[in-house]
Amino acid sequence: MIRLSELKLPLHHAEEALAAAICKRLRITPRDLIRFVVARRGHDARDRSRISLVYSVDVNVKNEAVVLARFRKDRDVEPTPDTRYVPVATAPAGATRPVVIGTGPCGLFAALILAQAGFRPIVLDRGKVVRERTKDTWGLWRRSVLDPESNVQYGEGGAGTFSDGKL
């Protein structure tokens, strides 16, 4: 795929104008354009009387190598960067299983990333599951009965289950 950047169009352009602008910019026929995906769309409002949209698009064309060679010195026409996620590490055989403490958003995300890398994490949390924790939390709020192991701060989902996390 080709990443075509800095493609400017008027603010209220027709939908088919983007495909036409891609063909014009790359000097190809509409039949040579296989498909395109908008990677980024921004606004250029430096001149208030002529506000425009600025696109970066990923384009599939016939004879991609020829098009890239034609624009080899143009910084706005380059191969599409590879944005796939690649794990930073993989678990060696027989690795000790890491322990993740807490099932809040950070703990769950850390466990997910470790699992995707093959580390088989052990996830521990001090409190109860959400359904039981909800009962305990309402008990605190309504009857002033505190369960030190299951409350607003401790348990499945972390502090954000009952607030925005800023306790």
Legacy VTK file of the C-alpha trace (Angstrom):
# vtk DataFile Version 3.0
C-alpha trace
ASCII
DATASET POLYDATA
POINTS 167 float
0.000 0.000 0.000
0.988 3.596 -0.534
0.547 6.349 2.089
-0.448 9.572 0.344
-0.200 12.583 2.673
-1.157 16.262 2.497
-4.050 15.749 0.098
-6.123 18.964 0.364
-9.778 19.250 -0.559
-12.401 21.937 0.113
-14.317 21.599 3.367
-17.603 20.662 1.679
-16.314 18.431 -1.106
-18.303 15.666 -2.762
-17.615 12.116 -1.596
-16.213 11.032 -4.967
-13.838 14.029 -5.025
-11.390 12.201 -2.764
-10.937 9.318 -5.212
-10.546 11.803 -8.065
-7.937 13.778 -6.098
-5.986 10.580 -5.367
-5.939 9.654 -9.063
-4.906 13.171 -10.072
-2.141 13.376 -7.439
-0.706 9.939 -8.302
-1.265 10.479 -12.058
-3.210 7.247 -12.466
-6.539 6.385 -14.064
-9.572 5.555 -11.929
-9.256 1.939 -13.148
-5.761 1.763 -11.612
-7.126 2.740 -8.195
-8.082 -0.496 -6.432
-9.155 0.919 -3.063
-8.226 3.492 -0.439
-8.688 4.002 3.295
-8.548 7.348 5.088
-5.739 7.094 7.650
-6.095 10.649 8.932
-8.288 13.665 8.263
-7.490 17.109 9.561
-8.696 20.655 9.070
-6.641 23.531 7.693
-8.265 26.741 8.920
-5.305 29.086 8.579
-7.251 31.040 5.948
-10.745 31.440 7.378
-12.236 32.183 3.982
-10.919 28.871 2.554
-11.132 26.141 5.216
-10.034 22.813 3.781
-9.705 19.179 4.779
-6.263 17.605 4.671
-6.146 13.839 4.197
-3.606 11.081 4.606
-4.861 8.013 2.765
-3.596 4.471 2.338
-4.005 3.534 -1.307
-3.946 0.231 -3.198
-3.110 0.735 -6.861
-2.129 -1.405 -9.809
1.624 -1.331 -10.441
2.424 0.004 -6.982
6.188 -0.268 -7.525
5.964 1.929 -10.642
3.982 4.598 -8.788
6.408 4.569 -5.841
9.374 4.839 -8.226
7.738 7.802 -9.989
7.402 9.636 -6.652
10.578 8.382 -4.944
11.681 11.931 -4.021
8.232 13.046 -2.853
7.915 12.828 0.943
4.117 12.821 0.677
4.063 9.555 -1.322
5.653 6.682 0.581
4.969 3.037 1.406
2.345 2.722 4.143
4.076 2.204 7.502
3.591 -1.132 9.226
1.435 -0.373 12.275
0.792 -3.928 13.431
1.448 -4.584 17.114
4.550 -6.656 17.741
5.100 -7.909 21.309
8.261 -6.461 22.827
9.140 -9.822 24.353
8.140 -13.438 24.162
8.212 -15.879 27.027
11.167 -18.239 27.023
10.397 -21.918 27.526
9.852 -22.723 31.199
9.691 -19.064 32.248
8.496 -18.269 35.750
4.905 -17.066 35.623
4.610 -13.355 36.473
2.133 -12.224 39.118
-0.185 -9.283 38.425
-1.725 -7.711 41.519
-5.156 -6.137 41.008
-7.995 -6.521 38.548
-8.461 -2.849 37.810
-7.942 -1.528 34.282
-4.132 -1.495 34.569
-3.917 -4.961 36.079
-6.198 -6.491 33.466
-4.327 -4.772 30.629
-0.949 -5.869 32.007
-2.220 -9.444 32.265
-3.522 -9.290 28.687
-0.204 -8.080 27.266
1.738 -10.673 29.260
-0.622 -13.433 28.098
-0.302 -12.346 24.456
3.473 -12.611 24.845
3.079 -16.163 26.195
3.951 -15.505 29.853
0.777 -17.053 31.413
0.338 -14.466 34.219
-1.238 -15.198 37.583
-3.750 -12.459 38.470
-4.489 -11.807 42.149
-6.917 -9.397 43.744
-7.660 -8.680 47.358
-11.411 -8.211 47.075
-14.474 -10.039 45.833
-16.104 -10.311 42.417
-18.166 -7.322 41.262
-21.621 -8.653 42.242
-20.595 -9.393 45.855
-18.461 -6.270 45.997
-21.443 -4.150 44.970
-23.440 -5.486 47.928
-20.536 -4.772 50.287
-20.107 -1.250 48.914
-23.813 -0.461 49.273
-23.567 -1.787 52.820
-20.848 0.778 53.470
-22.756 3.630 51.875
-26.185 2.833 53.350
-25.454 1.184 56.721
-21.858 2.330 57.405
-20.659 -1.297 57.550
-17.088 -1.576 56.230
-15.693 -4.851 54.922
-11.913 -4.184 54.804
-11.415 -6.853 52.104
-14.277 -5.840 49.783
-15.190 -2.193 49.339
-14.850 0.749 46.953
-11.074 0.323 46.650
-10.574 -3.443 46.701
-12.035 -6.033 44.374
-12.691 -6.955 40.786
-12.645 -3.944 38.469
-10.546 -1.745 40.739
-11.483 1.642 42.137
-12.998 2.746 38.815
-15.915 0.330 39.201
-17.631 2.785 41.546
-15.996 6.061 40.508
-13.669 7.550 37.940
-10.776 6.049 39.905
-9.775 9.247 41.704
-10.384 8.288 45.304
LINES 1 168
167 0 1 2 3 4 5 6 7 8 9 10 11 12 13 14 15 16 17 18 19 20 21 22 23 24 25 26 27 28 29 30 31 32 33 34 35 36 37 38 39 40 41 42 43 44 45 46 47 48 49 50 51 52 53 54 55 56 57 58 59 60 61 62 63 64 65 66 67 68 69 70 71 72 73 74 75 76 77 78 79 80 81 82 83 84 85 86 87 88 89 90 91 92 93 94 95 96 97 98 99 100 101 102 103 104 105 106 107 108 109 110 111 112 113 114 115 116 117 118 119 120 121 122 123 124 125 126 127 128 129 130 131 132 133 134 135 136 137 138 139 140 141 142 143 144 145 146 147 148 149 150 151 152 153 154 155 156 157 158 159 160 161 162 163 164 165 166
